[in-house]
């Protein structure tokens, strides 16, 4: 099936926070022969269509603030956004593990001992950037270390072809070009297992059935998840 979707009720036995419920509704879809850029355009057009159908226009008022969905949604990479909201940081060292550890210490960000530069960068992003993304914004170029199911970028394998969509300082969607290389996927699953054993509660388990399925073959595919409750 080259295009599939579901709207599901999800149950996750994970930590609680003001932004994470153990029970939530999600739209999940997959498109064969597509990449993350197709999903970005699809999501932007879908949200405009929803606004038109529900409110009769492109301006949505939420908690006393107007959001104009008719304007092109902002797009920044993780690295660009961290630099934009932290102009004092050295842009040449945003992949340097020792430097990022010091930045995290200065910002009073705790992190697992197993965290590499990609994980540390995302910790800084979540502390200093995420809450400031008020206008509709696509953040692209997530590190491979925190994107175990996403395809590595062809020009920069430290990054993946992944994005998240933010508005009102909250993530509403996560999408990426799916990793369809079984050997690369197996290595990343093992890295996740190592991180979990080192104390990272958010790391994934090794999924042998998934690897077997990839070995049979999977076309280039893009996958998207949208949090319905937040939306």
VENSULCOR-V944123 format. One record per residue. N is the residue number from 0. PSI is psi in whole degrees, -180 to 180 (none if undefined). OMEGA is omega in whole degrees, 0 to 359 (NA if undefined). D_CENTER is the distance of its C-alpha to the mean C-alpha in Angstrom with 2 decimals. Layout:
N,PSI,OMEGA,D_CENTER
N,PSI,OMEGA,D_CENTER
This chain:
0,119,186,24.74
1,-17,176,22.92
2,121,179,21.12
3,153,176,20.28
4,162,169,18.66
5,151,169,19.18
6,113,191,18.99
7,160,170,19.19
8,118,185,19.96
9,142,178,17.79
10,123,183,19.33
11,126,179,17.73
12,71,181,20.04
13,-174,183,17.81
14,154,178,18.27
15,148,171,19.07
16,176,178,18.13
17,-13,181,18.73
18,-2,184,15.18
19,115,175,14.95
20,150,177,17.70
21,-11,182,18.82
22,124,183,19.48
23,169,181,17.43
24,138,184,17.31
25,141,167,14.62
26,127,178,14.89
27,133,181,13.76
28,157,179,14.98
29,136,178,15.54
30,121,175,17.45
31,151,178,19.57
32,38,178,20.41
33,164,176,17.44
34,-173,185,14.46
35,-27,180,11.24
36,-34,176,13.74
37,-41,180,15.57
38,-40,179,12.74
39,-47,179,12.19
40,-40,180,15.97
41,-46,183,16.26
42,-43,180,14.03
43,-44,179,15.83
44,-36,180,19.12
45,-42,181,18.52
46,-36,176,17.97
47,-41,179,21.10
48,-41,178,23.02
49,-45,180,22.21
50,-42,180,23.39
51,-43,182,26.50
52,-41,186,27.31
53,-37,188,26.86
54,-5,178,28.16
55,16,180,30.09
56,-179,185,28.34
57,-8,181,25.30
58,122,180,25.69
59,130,178,24.06
60,126,180,25.38
61,122,180,23.37
62,44,175,25.00
63,2,180,27.50
64,137,178,25.27
65,135,177,25.25
66,119,183,22.19
67,106,182,23.29
68,-4,181,21.06
69,-24,179,23.57
70,147,177,22.45
71,134,180,19.88
72,142,180,16.42
73,151,178,15.57
74,125,177,13.41
75,152,172,12.74
76,165,176,11.21
77,-47,181,9.94
78,-44,180,13.55
79,-41,183,15.17
80,-40,178,13.76
81,-42,179,14.79
82,-39,183,18.09
83,-44,183,18.59
84,-4,176,18.44
85,66,188,20.16
86,-17,180,22.83
87,-13,181,24.94
88,151,178,22.64
89,110,184,23.80
90,-21,180,21.48
91,-7,184,23.14
92,17,184,22.13
93,4,171,18.37
94,5,182,18.18
95,117,187,21.29
96,-44,181,20.89
97,-42,179,24.09
98,-45,182,23.35
99,-34,175,19.93
100,-41,179,21.64
101,-39,177,24.24
102,-44,178,21.86
103,-42,179,20.27
104,-42,179,23.87
105,-32,181,24.88
106,3,181,22.14
107,44,177,23.06
108,122,175,19.67
109,148,182,20.27
110,151,179,18.48
111,152,181,19.52
112,-27,183,22.12
113,-5,186,20.21
114,128,172,17.39
115,-170,185,17.37
116,-36,180,16.52
117,-44,178,12.81
118,-43,180,12.47
119,-41,179,14.89
120,-42,180,13.18
121,-36,175,10.03
122,-42,178,12.78
123,-41,177,14.44
124,-48,183,11.57
125,-32,181,11.19
126,-38,191,15.01
127,-16,187,16.00
128,-50,191,13.59
129,-48,183,11.39
130,-14,181,14.67
131,-1,181,16.19
132,75,184,13.98
133,-49,179,16.65
134,154,180,17.02
135,122,187,14.63
136,132,171,12.18
137,123,174,9.62
138,124,186,7.88
139,175,173,7.99
140,54,180,9.09
141,144,179,6.94
142,147,180,9.77
143,-31,183,10.93
144,-32,182,11.93
145,15,183,8.69
146,66,190,7.59
147,-13,181,10.89
148,-1,185,10.79
149,149,181,9.65
150,136,175,12.64
151,145,176,13.75
152,136,185,14.58
153,-33,183,18.32
154,-23,184,19.42
155,89,186,17.38
156,-8,174,16.54
157,-23,181,15.11
158,168,175,11.98
159,165,177,10.16
160,67,186,10.05
161,151,175,6.35
162,160,166,5.12
163,149,181,4.07
164,131,183,7.65
165,146,169,9.76
166,145,183,13.47
167,33,177,16.04
168,15,181,13.82
169,145,175,11.58
170,127,177,8.16
171,-23,185,9.57
172,154,179,7.34
173,128,182,4.51
174,157,180,6.45
175,162,168,7.96
176,124,186,11.51
177,142,173,12.55
178,119,181,14.29
179,18,175,17.90
180,110,186,19.86
181,-33,180,21.25
182,-43,177,22.47
183,-42,180,19.23
184,-42,179,17.48
185,-42,179,20.39
186,-39,182,20.16
187,-35,173,16.51
188,-43,180,17.39
189,-38,177,20.36
190,-37,177,18.47
191,-41,178,16.43
192,-44,179,19.88
193,-41,180,21.28
194,-39,178,18.70
195,-43,179,19.35
196,-23,179,23.05
197,1,175,22.72
198,4,179,21.51
199,104,184,17.69
200,-20,183,17.43
201,-7,181,13.69
202,157,185,14.38
203,166,173,15.01
204,165,175,18.49
205,127,183,20.08
206,94,184,20.30
207,-36,179,23.49
208,-38,179,23.78
209,-42,178,20.47
210,-43,179,21.80
211,-41,179,25.11
212,-42,179,23.66
213,-34,180,21.94
214,-28,174,25.33
215,-30,176,26.97
216,140,179,24.75
217,127,180,21.69
218,167,171,21.56
219,128,188,18.80
220,144,174,16.34
221,138,181,13.21
222,145,183,11.39
223,138,171,9.83
224,133,179,9.54
225,126,178,10.82
226,107,186,12.09
227,-40,182,15.72
228,-45,179,17.14
229,-42,180,15.06
230,none,NA,15.64
